[in-house]
Amino acid sequence: MLCYTLSFSLSAADLEKSRIIDLTYSFNEQTIYWPTAKSFEHEKVAWGKTETGYFYSSANYCASEHGGTHLDAPIHFAEKGWTSDQIPIERFVGPAFVIDISEQCSKNADYTLTVEDIRNWEKKNGKIPANSIVLLRTGWGKFWPDKKKYLGDDKPGETSNLHFPSFSKASAEFLVNEIKVKAVGIDTASIDPGTSKDFIAHQIFTGANVYGLENVAHLDQVPVKGATLIALPMKIENGTGGPVRIIAVLK
């Protein structure tokens, strides 16, 4: 068995006394996927009383790795990056820091996080330590699951007219090179803005083996600092991503 020593304490007693926030959207027919990706399908195979009288249910599901609340593994945009099953387990748990740019985004759907935004956050709240998980709150969660409002366009297979905020190239470089985060997350469909054509933030993060969490729910309930994030994805061998159950633990 592999064991890891984490740089913070989170005991069973701590969990019992803590408030736990679910940051995950349920997967169903309304779940938002990238316009070119396969949507979620859930097929009931058995659902009811058996011939011998006991209840039994079972179902099949099928979907793209990239939709709903999910993880982008580094391999998604980095040829030599980790696949989902290769990401060290300790990277799925860590201190969370929420940068709120919802005010800026309410005025500009294409707004991207700036280095100045990060520096201003640190002036108010203290320096973000290395190996942290930085979550970007844009306020876009209020649109879920309205695909047109959430993505900016609801045409199936069409990605040329998407509009939602995210990380900028400069902010991604700063988070990777200066702060040295181990993961990032966002309450929109992508760690690149909807208008992106080169997905440069993806390239920067995944090139440094920093995974991304997309479509993170309820970020308005997570404090700017002090929470512990636990994000456990489906362990898909050679996976480029996959569904993830994310919780924030507040002491």
C-alpha positions as CSV (number, residue, x, y, z in Angstrom):
1,M,0.0,0.0,0.0
2,L,1.3,3.5,-0.9
3,C,1.1,6.0,2.0
4,Y,1.7,9.7,1.8
5,T,2.4,12.3,4.5
6,L,0.4,15.4,3.8
7,S,1.6,18.9,4.9
8,F,-1.5,19.5,6.9
9,S,-3.6,17.7,9.4
10,L,-7.1,16.4,8.6
11,S,-8.2,13.7,11.1
12,A,-11.4,11.8,11.3
13,A,-12.3,14.0,14.3
14,D,-11.7,17.1,12.3
15,L,-14.0,15.9,9.6
16,E,-16.8,15.2,12.1
17,K,-16.6,18.7,13.4
18,S,-16.2,20.3,10.0
19,R,-18.7,21.7,7.5
20,I,-18.4,19.8,4.2
21,I,-19.5,21.5,1.0
22,D,-20.2,19.5,-2.1
23,L,-18.7,21.2,-5.2
24,T,-20.0,18.7,-7.7
25,Y,-22.9,18.9,-10.1
26,S,-25.0,15.7,-10.5
27,F,-24.6,14.0,-13.8
28,N,-27.9,13.8,-15.8
29,E,-29.5,14.7,-19.1
30,Q,-28.9,18.4,-18.3
31,T,-25.2,18.1,-17.6
32,I,-23.2,20.5,-19.7
33,Y,-20.5,19.1,-21.9
34,W,-18.2,20.7,-24.4
35,P,-20.2,21.2,-27.6
36,T,-18.2,18.7,-29.6
37,A,-18.2,16.0,-26.8
38,K,-20.5,13.1,-26.1
39,S,-23.1,14.0,-23.5
40,F,-24.1,11.9,-20.5
41,E,-26.3,8.9,-21.2
42,H,-27.8,6.8,-18.4
43,E,-29.6,3.6,-19.4
44,K,-31.6,1.5,-16.8
45,V,-30.8,-2.2,-17.3
46,A,-32.8,-3.5,-14.4
47,W,-35.1,-1.6,-12.0
48,G,-37.7,-3.4,-10.0
49,K,-38.7,-6.6,-8.2
50,T,-37.0,-9.8,-9.4
51,E,-38.7,-13.1,-9.9
52,T,-37.7,-14.1,-6.4
53,G,-39.2,-11.0,-4.8
54,Y,-36.2,-8.7,-3.9
55,F,-35.6,-5.3,-5.5
56,Y,-32.6,-5.0,-7.8
57,S,-31.4,-2.1,-10.0
58,S,-28.5,-1.6,-12.4
59,A,-27.7,0.8,-15.2
60,N,-25.2,1.6,-17.9
61,Y,-23.7,5.1,-18.4
62,C,-21.7,6.6,-21.2
63,A,-20.1,10.0,-21.7
64,S,-17.0,12.0,-22.7
65,E,-14.3,12.3,-20.1
66,H,-14.7,16.1,-20.3
67,G,-18.1,17.3,-19.1
68,G,-19.9,18.2,-15.9
69,T,-17.7,18.5,-12.9
70,H,-14.6,16.9,-14.1
71,L,-10.8,16.8,-14.1
72,D,-8.5,17.7,-17.0
73,A,-5.4,15.4,-16.6
74,P,-2.1,16.9,-17.8
75,I,-2.0,14.6,-20.8
76,H,-5.1,16.4,-22.1
77,F,-2.9,19.2,-23.6
78,A,0.7,17.9,-22.8
79,E,2.0,15.0,-24.7
80,K,4.3,13.9,-21.8
81,G,1.9,14.9,-19.1
82,W,0.4,12.6,-16.5
83,T,-2.7,10.6,-17.4
84,S,-5.5,10.5,-14.9
85,D,-4.3,7.4,-13.2
86,Q,-0.7,8.7,-13.0
87,I,-1.4,11.9,-11.0
88,P,0.1,11.4,-7.5
89,I,-2.8,10.8,-5.0
90,E,-1.6,13.6,-2.7
91,R,-2.2,16.2,-5.4
92,F,-6.0,15.6,-5.0
93,V,-6.0,17.0,-1.5
94,G,-4.7,20.4,-0.4
95,P,-5.4,23.9,0.9
96,A,-7.8,25.8,-1.4
97,F,-7.6,29.5,-2.2
98,V,-10.5,31.2,-4.0
99,I,-9.9,34.2,-6.1
100,D,-13.2,36.0,-6.8
101,I,-13.5,38.0,-10.1
102,S,-17.3,37.7,-10.3
103,E,-17.7,41.5,-10.3
104,Q,-15.4,42.0,-13.3
105,C,-17.0,39.1,-15.1
106,S,-20.5,40.5,-14.6
107,K,-19.5,43.4,-16.8
108,N,-17.5,41.4,-19.3
109,A,-18.3,37.7,-20.2
110,D,-14.9,37.4,-21.8
111,Y,-12.9,38.6,-18.8
112,T,-9.7,36.8,-17.9
113,L,-7.8,36.7,-14.6
114,T,-4.9,39.1,-14.5
115,V,-1.7,39.0,-12.6
116,E,-2.8,42.2,-10.9
117,D,-6.0,40.4,-9.7
118,I,-3.8,37.8,-8.0
119,R,-1.4,40.4,-6.5
120,N,-4.4,42.3,-5.2
121,W,-5.8,39.2,-3.6
122,E,-2.5,38.5,-1.9
123,K,-2.3,42.1,-0.6
124,K,-5.7,41.5,1.2
125,N,-5.3,37.8,2.2
126,G,-1.7,37.0,2.3
127,K,0.6,35.1,0.0
128,I,-0.7,31.9,-1.6
129,P,1.8,29.1,-0.7
130,A,3.3,26.7,-3.1
131,N,1.5,23.4,-3.7
132,S,-1.9,25.1,-3.2
133,I,-5.1,24.6,-5.2
134,V,-6.3,27.9,-6.6
135,L,-10.0,28.1,-7.5
136,L,-11.3,30.9,-9.7
137,R,-14.8,32.1,-9.0
138,T,-16.3,34.0,-11.9
139,G,-19.9,33.7,-10.7
140,W,-20.8,31.6,-13.8
141,G,-22.3,28.9,-11.6
142,K,-25.5,30.9,-11.3
143,F,-26.2,30.0,-15.0
144,W,-25.9,26.2,-14.5
145,P,-27.5,24.2,-16.2
146,D,-28.7,26.8,-18.8
147,K,-26.3,25.9,-21.7
148,K,-26.8,29.1,-23.7
149,K,-26.1,31.4,-20.7
150,Y,-23.3,29.2,-19.3
151,L,-21.4,28.7,-22.6
152,G,-22.6,31.8,-24.5
153,D,-24.0,29.5,-27.2
154,D,-26.0,26.3,-27.3
155,K,-25.6,25.1,-30.8
156,P,-24.5,21.4,-30.8
157,G,-21.0,20.9,-32.2
158,E,-20.4,24.6,-32.5
159,T,-17.5,26.2,-30.6
160,S,-16.9,29.4,-32.6
161,N,-19.2,31.7,-30.5
162,L,-18.6,30.7,-26.9
163,H,-18.3,33.4,-24.3
164,F,-17.4,32.8,-20.6
165,P,-14.5,34.0,-18.4
166,S,-11.4,32.1,-17.3
167,F,-7.6,32.3,-16.7
168,S,-5.4,34.4,-19.0
169,K,-2.0,33.3,-20.3
170,A,-0.2,35.7,-18.0
171,S,-2.1,34.5,-14.9
172,A,-1.5,30.9,-15.8
173,E,2.2,31.5,-16.1
174,F,2.3,33.4,-12.8
175,L,0.4,30.6,-11.0
176,V,2.8,28.0,-12.4
177,N,6.1,29.7,-12.2
178,E,5.8,32.1,-9.3
179,I,3.2,30.5,-6.9
180,K,3.9,26.9,-8.1
181,V,0.3,25.6,-7.7
182,K,-0.4,21.9,-7.9
183,A,-3.9,22.3,-9.3
184,V,-6.4,24.9,-10.4
185,G,-10.2,25.0,-10.7
186,I,-13.0,27.1,-12.1
187,D,-16.8,27.5,-12.1
188,T,-16.9,27.7,-15.9
189,A,-16.6,25.1,-18.7
190,S,-12.9,25.6,-19.2
191,I,-9.6,26.9,-17.7
192,D,-9.4,28.9,-21.0
193,P,-12.0,31.5,-21.9
194,G,-14.7,30.7,-24.3
195,T,-13.1,32.8,-27.0
196,S,-9.8,30.9,-26.9
197,K,-8.6,29.2,-30.0
198,D,-5.2,28.0,-28.8
199,F,-6.1,27.0,-25.3
200,I,-2.9,28.5,-24.0
201,A,-3.8,28.3,-20.3
202,H,-4.4,24.6,-20.7
203,Q,-1.0,24.3,-22.4
204,I,0.8,26.2,-19.6
205,F,-0.9,24.4,-16.7
206,T,-0.7,20.9,-18.2
207,G,2.8,21.4,-19.4
208,A,3.8,21.8,-15.7
209,N,1.7,18.7,-14.7
210,V,-0.9,21.0,-13.1
211,Y,-4.3,19.4,-13.5
212,G,-7.5,21.5,-13.9
213,L,-11.0,21.1,-12.4
214,E,-13.8,22.5,-14.5
215,N,-17.5,23.1,-13.9
216,V,-16.8,23.4,-10.1
217,A,-20.1,23.9,-8.3
218,H,-21.0,26.2,-5.4
219,L,-17.8,28.2,-5.2
220,D,-19.8,31.0,-3.6
221,Q,-19.9,28.9,-0.5
222,V,-16.2,28.5,-0.2
223,P,-14.2,31.1,1.8
224,V,-11.2,32.8,0.1
225,K,-8.9,30.7,2.3
226,G,-9.0,28.2,5.1
227,A,-10.7,25.3,3.3
228,T,-9.2,21.9,2.4
229,L,-10.1,20.7,-1.0
230,I,-10.5,17.0,-1.8
231,A,-11.0,16.2,-5.5
232,L,-11.2,12.5,-6.3
233,P,-11.6,11.6,-10.0
234,M,-12.5,8.3,-11.6
235,K,-9.2,6.4,-12.0
236,I,-9.2,5.8,-15.7
237,E,-6.1,4.1,-17.0
238,N,-4.5,6.4,-19.7
239,G,-7.4,8.8,-19.1
240,T,-7.2,12.4,-20.3
241,G,-9.7,13.3,-17.6
242,G,-12.9,12.1,-16.0
243,P,-15.7,12.8,-13.6
244,V,-14.6,14.0,-10.2
245,R,-16.3,14.4,-6.8
246,I,-15.1,17.5,-5.2
247,I,-15.6,18.6,-1.6
248,A,-14.4,21.5,0.5
249,V,-13.8,20.9,4.2
250,L,-14.2,23.9,6.4
251,K,-13.0,23.7,10.0
